[in-house]
Amino acid sequence: MKFLEKLDRAITKNNSLLCVGLDVDLGDKTPSLANIYNFNCDIINATKELVCAYKPNIAFYERYGLEGLSALQQTIELIDSIGLPVILDAKRADIGHSSAAYAEAVFKVYKADAVTVNPYLGYDSLEPFIKHEDKGIIVLCLTSNPGAKDFETSIYKNVARRVKEWNKFGNLGLVVGATKPAELKEITEITGEMPILIPGVGAQGGDLQAAVQYGGKRPIINASRSIIFAKDPGLEARKLRDEINSYRNS
């Protein structure tokens, strides 16, 4: 099943635009495969009827070595078994030969449904990902971190226009932070129905209402720390899902 089909099915089934970021932090626990995987299982079991996707950031698994990467594989297998899409937040891109290896790792080893990529090496660095027509390729456009002003704020419209041109298989999307609502509106006016992954609505304090209203046909609203480290992740996910839907309905 293609990424967008899987995403749209999850949006409809769970009546949700919420994506939960699985950014594992074990604190004082030993970083074993079981501990990492169980951390994710608890979050997934509490939220699987409330989300449209999950977004593990690969950095939070790489730091735990082979146990972490094995847990990432098992986590993706679990999510796939319940029919929900996985966006692997890896921000990959390199010269073509290296990007082909990255794409093979993301899609054939980890078996993610989509991946985040960096556009700043140009089209040839993204083509090896784009060629996987059934997978989602989510391109960094305007991120939520303060350092986005150093480069991204000067070129984000050009990135959006180029990504729209490259979208010949209909499998491209963009990352745009919820902390940039005016720019988000401009970007979706350029890209139309392309999915927009929107981080920054939780701990980073982004504008949730604007994210929903300006995020186009498929805003994927991501929250990580505010849900996975909550006392009751399921309750927090439900509250955020319902708040998102209140803005959708208005």
Secondary structure as GFF3:
##gff-version 3
##sequence-region A 1 250
A	DSSP	alpha_helix	3	14	.	.	.	ID=ss1
A	DSSP	beta_strand	18	22	.	.	.	ID=ss2
A	DSSP	alpha_helix	33	47	.	.	.	ID=ss3
A	DSSP	beta_strand	53	56	.	.	.	ID=ss4
A	DSSP	alpha_helix	59	62	.	.	.	ID=ss5
A	DSSP	alpha_helix	65	81	.	.	.	ID=ss6
A	DSSP	beta_strand	87	92	.	.	.	ID=ss7
A	DSSP	alpha_helix	96	104	.	.	.	ID=ss8
A	DSSP	pi_helix	105	109	.	.	.	ID=ss9
A	DSSP	beta_strand	114	117	.	.	.	ID=ss10
A	DSSP	alpha_helix	123	130	.	.	.	ID=ss11
A	DSSP	beta_strand	136	142	.	.	.	ID=ss12
A	DSSP	alpha_helix	148	166	.	.	.	ID=ss13
A	DSSP	beta_strand	172	176	.	.	.	ID=ss14
A	DSSP	alpha_helix	181	191	.	.	.	ID=ss15
A	DSSP	beta_strand	196	198	.	.	.	ID=ss16
A	DSSP	alpha_helix	208	214	.	.	.	ID=ss17
A	DSSP	beta_strand	219	223	.	.	.	ID=ss18
A	DSSP	alpha_helix	225	228	.	.	.	ID=ss19
A	DSSP	alpha_helix	233	249	.	.	.	ID=ss20
###
